């Protein structure tokens, strides 16, 4: 069974940092591109970042480029999102998701809440 | 960035109704169009990818169509479990933008 489990969320002050993790199981993690998607409270889905299967290529939304870094450890089946210089508007549930055919996202984690507030 | 515009933003319907949600892209996205269902407090669920391919395990009452910039999601006969929010997403070029969502409510 495919499982994605996020962790690392919490309350942080503006300007602070957090590192999210997404533990993958039930599939060959190293064969799949992976994504982060976020959802602010009561709002819609926003794509954040993508990393190719071997970690050599990454892409970011303009709103997080230069502040967030996506990475992965294929030996430990884990995806990461390092978030620096956090802003109030980064407050959201952050989901990791697996890339499927035609770049649809076929499996999602349960999400981890990041709250940026003073 | 490619803008995705869904309509309507909300919709009231009854069990057994046929429902159509539309999604328009600001430029051609070939067939890189996906649909998701999200229920409150839950992660999104992939329903349809590549415009019309049904994700494994998704009931056949869900279907998708369209090409280029205009796409539709159709639910042929609404079931109680279908009341949720639906999002389209283009996966043609990053950033993989989502539509703003369509909230489907019980009439």
Interface residues (C-beta under 8 A of the other chain):
Chain A: X35 X37 X44 X45 X46 X47 X50 X59 X60 X61 X62 X95 X100 X101 X102 X103 X104 X105 X106 X108 X109 X110 X111
Chain B: X1 X31 X32 X34 X36 X38 X43 X44 X45 X46 X49 X50 X53 X55 X87 X89 X91 X94 X95 X96 X97 X98 X99 X100 X101
